[in-house]
């Protein structure tokens, strides 16, 4: 099990980063919020979870051990694979996920592409007793920082599985609704996801 990697970031993409460790470049799948904090040429440390399949070995990376632990816990629920668990953490912070599950807030959980009402109810039923302590005031979506908000939202949507064209259309539609001070990026991202629905 590769529990973490530490090295220099040699490349980043919409949904992954390449970290060079001991002369070997490791491709690590990351949520947009994690990618936003990485800079090419700079050292980085990511908590990681290795997902082994018959035809692939995929390394998922996280900003901290808390997010990694939640990623692994989510996959113990019926019907939740690594991509869906990653999508949950792309839309919500770990604290917000715990709060939603503890409070049976299915509306918050269904904001994640790929999770419908029944899936959200199943997450609550199966994980409620194992989610751990919920910090007071835990709320909000995962922060995506760096760059202008259209770039951040577009990057996040692509990371969640939509095409560049779909992301561009959603960003343009959201931009038309912004009047006055720009809302926080997580709010804009949720709006874009709602506009796109669950189409791929």
C-alpha angles and dihedrals in degrees: 000000000000101000097179143351130215124188147093120314106237099174143359132202136180092281107012148039131210114227117190110220118178092339094312121109111221118199108219123190109225139177116245093255091057093045091051090066095051123091125194110247093022127105118252140178121210129183105229141200120199114215112199121202131169091258103027150034112211125186116206119198133206137185092238144005092257093063090045092052091050091047089056093044093051090057091060088070118092113269096010116123129176095272093053092044088052090050090054090055091045091059101034136033115243090253091052091050091052091048093049093050095043092049095040089240097168091167090065092046094050089059085078111092108247097027116103129182094276092047091051091049090050091052091052093046096047101037106030094095094043102043095096129220118343113219115231110258094018104161145128139058130287111288116243109192137180127061130027118319095252090055092047095048092045091050091048093050092050089048089054092055108268120128122255089250093053090047091051092051092049093048091050091050093048091047090059090058095052109102119166121346113019112249119234115284094248089057091050091047092053089050091052091049090051090051092051094044112192098313120128 
